[in-house]
Structures are given as C-alpha cells and as structure tokens.
Amino acid sequence: MATPLTRSSADLFQRKGEKNPVFVRFSGTERTLDRSFIGS
C-alpha cells in the first residue's frame, strides 16, 4: 500500500521539483535534479 502512495507523491514532487530543487531531492530523480540545477 505504501508503494502506490509513494509513487503518487513522487509524481507530484517531480512536477514541483522543476522550480524547487529541494522537492527533487525527495523524488530521487537524477534527471529532474540536473534540470532543476541548470534551470536555476
């Protein structure tokens, strides 16, 4: 049950991660992190 919840959260965090690098860290996505750092 924790798997689907985490997946949904990651999706939301990834979207907000584009503007918030901190959120990206929560998501754990290297691609989004790289984009966030470069975009910032």
N, C-alpha and C positions, 0 to 999 in steps of 0.2 A: 504493500500500500504506500510505502514511502517512496518507491521508485517513481510512480506516476506524478506524485506531488512534486518531487524534486525536479522532474523533467519540465513540468509546467512552470515552476519557479525559474528555472534556468532560461527558459524561453523569454520570460518577462524581463529577467535581469539582462539578458543579452541585448534586448531592444533598448533598454535604458543605458546599457553599458556604452553605447555609441557616444553618449555625452558624459557619462560618469565612468571613469577608469576603475573606480573602486567597485562598482557593480560588476564590471567584467571579471574582476578577481573572484567574485562569488560564483560567477557562472563557470569559470575554469576553462574558458575558450581562448586558446592562444591566438587564433585569427582575429577575434574581436579585440583582444588586448593590443595586438600590434596596430590595428586600425585606430583604436582609441588614442594610443600614444602618438601616432603620426598625425591624426586629425587634430589633437590637442595642440 
